[in-house]
Amino acid sequence: MHSNTQSGDHLTGKLTLTFKADKSFSDFCEKHFENFHPDQFEAVAIRVYQATETVITLYALDKNKQEGSNFNPDKMPVRKFKSSAITINEIMPYVLEFNFTLSSGNYELEDMEVFNK
C-alpha cells in the first residue's frame, strides 16, 4: 500500500476567526448544535476536521457544573458537541474575516526575519 503522506507534507499553525457583529459564535452554536443553550453553556472552542467527511466539534463550558466538585478543580468542565451534518459553507455566513499561517514545523515563525519588506 502506498501512502501519499511524506515528510514535509504536514503543515501546522494557528488560525484566527472574527465573527460578524450581528452573528456571534454563540448564535452559530445555538443554531447548529442540538442541546446547546447559551444560558447553560459558553462556547469556548471549535474544532473542524475535514477529510472524507467533515466533523465539527464544539467545546462548551457548562456553567451549571462550574461550582460542582465531581471534576478536577484545575480543569474547566466542558461538554463536547459533535456534528458531521454541518458544512464549512454553513460557518462562513457568520464570519467577518479569518487569518491563518501554516508552517512545515521545521522552523519557528517567531525566529524568522523577513528582509524583503
RODO-2510 file (C-alpha; in nm, 4 decimals, decimal comma):
residues 117
     n   res          X          Y          Z
     1     m     0,0000     0,0000     0,0000
     2     h     0,1409     0,3397    -0,0997
     3     s     0,0900     0,6397     0,1271
     4     n     0,0540     0,9928    -0,0098
     5     t     0,1881     1,1374     0,3144
     6     q     0,5587     1,2115     0,3048
     7     s     0,7860     1,4119     0,5268
     8     g     0,7200     1,7833     0,4805
     9     d     0,3599     1,7387     0,3662
    10     h     0,2159     1,8104     0,7101
    11     l     0,1627     2,1773     0,7945
    12     t     0,0562     2,3082     1,1333
    13     g    -0,0292     2,6522     1,2570
    14     k    -0,2745     2,8883     1,4124
    15     l    -0,5996     3,0325     1,2800
    16     t    -0,7903     3,3380     1,3997
    17     l    -1,1518     3,3949     1,3083
    18     t    -1,3691     3,7025     1,3673
    19     f    -1,7446     3,6674     1,3703
    20     k    -1,9694     3,9365     1,2233
    21     a    -2,1159     4,1865     1,4701
    22     d    -2,4710     4,0587     1,4178
    23     k    -2,3809     3,6854     1,4109
    24     s    -2,1909     3,5637     1,7147
    25     f    -2,0135     3,2360     1,7864
    26     s    -2,2876     3,1590     2,0374
    27     d    -2,5566     3,2246     1,7720
    28     f    -2,3851     2,9791     1,5369
    29     c    -2,3627     2,7153     1,8108
    30     e    -2,7234     2,7568     1,9173
    31     k    -2,8448     2,7121     1,5595
    32     h    -2,6218     2,4181     1,4629
    33     f    -2,5720     2,2083     1,7775
    34     e    -2,8679     2,0309     1,9315
    35     n    -2,8974     2,0863     2,3084
    36     f    -2,6637     2,3884     2,3085
    37     h    -2,8324     2,6601     2,5107
    38     p    -2,6415     2,9851     2,5768
    39     d    -2,7983     3,0184     2,9214
    40     q    -2,6334     2,6878     3,0244
    41     f    -2,3233     2,6763     2,8022
    42     e    -2,0499     2,9153     2,6944
    43     a    -1,8848     2,8181     2,3653
    44     v    -1,5076     2,8156     2,4234
    45     a    -1,3528     2,6216     2,1336
    46     i    -1,4360     2,4647     1,7999
    47     r    -1,2507     2,2016     1,6002
    48     v    -1,3038     2,1488     1,2273
    49     y    -1,1895     1,8199     1,0795
    50     q    -1,2089     1,7784     0,7030
    51     a    -1,1133     1,4575     0,5208
    52     t    -1,3543     1,2075     0,3693
    53     e    -1,6158     1,3728     0,5908
    54     t    -1,6469     1,6992     0,7812
    55     v    -1,6732     1,6770     1,1591
    56     i    -1,7288     1,9920     1,3635
    57     t    -1,6675     1,9584     1,7368
    58     l    -1,7739     2,2272     1,9822
    59     y    -1,6345     2,2517     2,3342
    60     a    -1,8608     2,4492     2,5660
    61     l    -1,8177     2,5427     2,9305
    62     d    -2,1047     2,4039     3,1359
    63     k    -2,1978     2,6986     3,3573
    64     n    -2,4036     2,4735     3,5867
    65     k    -2,1078     2,2477     3,6647
    66     q    -1,8540     2,5214     3,7430
    67     e    -1,9483     2,5090     4,1097
    68     g    -1,9534     2,1279     4,1245
    69     s    -1,6980     1,9098     4,2983
    70     n    -1,7085     1,5946     4,0843
    71     f    -1,4360     1,7113     3,8449
    72     n    -1,0745     1,8206     3,8688
    73     p    -1,0759     2,1743     4,0164
    74     d    -0,7745     2,2619     3,7973
    75     k    -0,9699     2,1826     3,4792
    76     m    -1,2576     2,3555     3,3042
    77     p    -1,5774     2,1434     3,2852
    78     v    -1,6751     2,1371     2,9184
    79     r    -1,9274     1,9446     2,7208
    80     k    -1,8340     1,8187     2,3764
    81     f    -2,0896     1,8591     2,0982
    82     k    -2,0083     1,6811     1,7731
    83     s    -2,1732     1,7059     1,4325
    84     s    -2,0988     1,5673     1,0894
    85     a    -2,4072     1,7406     0,9471
    86     i    -2,2517     2,0905     0,9415
    87     t    -2,0554     2,2011     0,6376
    88     i    -1,7873     2,4670     0,6084
    89     n    -2,0335     2,6666     0,3956
    90     e    -2,2677     2,6926     0,6955
    91     i    -1,9967     2,8575     0,9050
    92     m    -1,8929     3,1217     0,6517
    93     p    -2,2067     3,3442     0,6711
    94     y    -2,1143     3,4081     1,0374
    95     v    -1,7530     3,5010     0,9599
    96     l    -1,6298     3,8549     0,9043
    97     e    -1,2694     3,7520     0,8450
    98     f    -1,0181     3,4788     0,9122
    99     n    -0,6418     3,4616     0,9021
   100     f    -0,4050     3,1697     0,9345
   101     t    -0,0419     3,0832     0,8947
   102     l     0,0802     2,7291     0,8447
   103     s     0,4365     2,6090     0,8560
   104     s     0,6275     2,2894     0,7992
   105     g     0,7304     2,2931     1,1630
   106     n     1,0985     2,2834     1,0771
   107     y     1,1454     2,6413     1,1981
   108     e     0,9606     2,8603     1,4461
   109     l     0,7774     3,1515     1,2836
   110     e     0,8989     3,3773     1,5641
   111     d     1,2585     3,3028     1,4605
   112     m     1,2067     3,4298     1,1052
   113     e     1,3038     3,7781     0,9918
   114     v     1,1575     3,8996     0,6654
   115     f     1,4233     4,1012     0,4814
   116     n     1,2416     4,1933     0,1594
   117     k     0,9716     4,4201     0,3077
***
